[in-house]
Amino acid sequence: MRNETLEKSLSESQNERGELKPRVAELEKILYQYQNRNFVMELRASLDRIEQMKRRVEELEMALQNCEMRIEFLEASEERKKEQIQEVADYLQTLVVQVDILCVKYELESDRGQELASLFRKIKALSVRAKPYM
């Protein structure tokens, strides 16, 4: 009788095991699907972040190019201004020489000449102030 009970219990266990195998296989399949779905969602989120970063990099590259273009423009503008200052300074130097000659000539001639000489001295002073830019 004990053997019969054990055999019956063994048979029931085997039947239960046989019934549970398909259920375990089904649950494993569902788990695998969820894991795959989560993995795909994580990949999509990563791809979205990568795309956002690419767009940001493009924006920054465009901003950098704009800054580089502005720097080039400002450098060219600065160079033109330096050339203009040099031209004015050269012209002032020429005027200084002429002023010295005219001062001597007109100072001796009249009051109006002395006023003109005074004006010439002011031009000469401007020339001295312009020397640092030469």
C-alpha positions in Angstrom: 0.0 0.0 0.0 2.8 2.4 0.8 4.3 1.7 -2.6 1.0 2.3 -4.3 0.7 5.6 -2.5 4.2 6.6 -3.4 3.6 5.5 -7.0 0.4 7.5 -7.1 2.1 10.5 -5.6 4.9 10.1 -8.1 2.5 9.8 -11.0 0.6 12.9 -9.8 3.9 14.8 -9.5 4.9 13.8 -13.0 1.5 14.9 -14.3 1.8 18.2 -12.6 5.3 18.6 -13.9 4.1 17.8 -17.4 1.3 20.4 -17.0 3.8 23.0 -15.6 6.4 22.6 -18.4 4.3 24.3 -21.1 3.3 27.0 -18.6 7.0 27.6 -17.6 7.9 27.7 -21.3 5.1 30.2 -21.9 6.3 32.4 -19.0 9.9 32.2 -20.2 8.7 33.3 -23.7 6.8 36.3 -22.2 9.8 37.3 -20.1 12.0 37.2 -23.1 9.5 39.4 -25.0 9.5 41.9 -22.2 13.2 42.0 -22.0 13.4 42.5 -25.8 10.8 45.2 -25.6 12.7 47.0 -22.8 16.0 46.7 -24.7 14.4 48.2 -27.8 12.9 51.0 -25.8 16.3 51.7 -24.2 17.9 51.7 -27.7 15.3 54.1 -29.0 15.9 56.4 -26.1 19.6 56.3 -26.7 19.2 57.0 -30.3 17.0 60.0 -29.5 19.6 61.3 -27.1 22.3 60.8 -29.8 20.2 62.7 -32.4 19.7 65.6 -29.9 23.4 65.7 -29.3 24.1 65.7 -33.1 21.7 68.7 -33.5 23.3 70.5 -30.6 26.8 69.9 -32.1 25.6 71.3 -35.5 24.2 74.4 -33.7 27.5 74.9 -31.9 29.5 74.4 -35.1 27.3 77.0 -36.9 27.8 79.4 -34.0 31.6 78.8 -34.1 31.6 79.5 -37.8 29.7 82.7 -37.3 32.1 83.8 -34.6 35.1 83.0 -36.8 33.6 85.1 -39.7 33.0 88.0 -37.3 36.6 87.8 -36.1 37.8 87.9 -39.7 35.6 90.8 -40.4 36.7 92.7 -37.3 40.4 92.0 -38.1 40.0 93.2 -41.6 38.2 96.3 -40.4 40.9 96.9 -37.8 43.5 96.6 -40.5 41.7 99.2 -42.7 41.5 101.6 -39.8 45.2 101.2 -39.1 45.9 102.0 -42.7 43.7 105.0 -42.6 45.4 106.2 -39.4 48.8 105.7 -41.0 47.6 107.7 -44.1 46.4 110.6 -41.8 49.7 110.5 -39.8 51.7 110.6 -43.0 49.7 113.5 -44.2 50.2 115.3 -40.9 53.9 114.8 -41.1 53.8 116.4 -44.5 51.8 119.3 -43.1 54.2 119.7 -40.2 57.1 120.3 -42.6 54.9 122.8 -44.5 53.8 124.5 -41.3 57.4 125.0 -40.2 58.2 126.8 -43.4 55.0 128.9 -43.4 55.4 129.8 -39.7 58.7 131.3 -40.3 57.5 133.1 -43.4 54.2 134.5 -42.0 55.2 135.3 -38.4 57.4 138.0 -39.7 54.8 139.6 -42.1 51.7 140.6 -40.1 49.2 140.0 -37.2 47.1 137.8 -39.5 50.3 135.9 -40.3 50.8 135.4 -36.5 47.3 133.9 -36.2 48.0 131.6 -39.1 51.3 130.6 -37.5 49.4 129.8 -34.3 47.0 127.6 -36.2 50.0 125.9 -37.8 51.5 125.2 -34.4 48.2 123.5 -33.4 48.4 121.3 -36.5 52.0 120.5 -35.5 50.7 119.5 -32.0 48.2 117.2 -33.6 51.0 115.6 -35.5 52.9 115.0 -32.3 49.8 113.3 -30.8 49.4 111.1 -33.9 53.0 109.8 -33.7 52.1 106.8 -31.5 49.8 105.5 -34.3 52.6 105.6 -36.8 
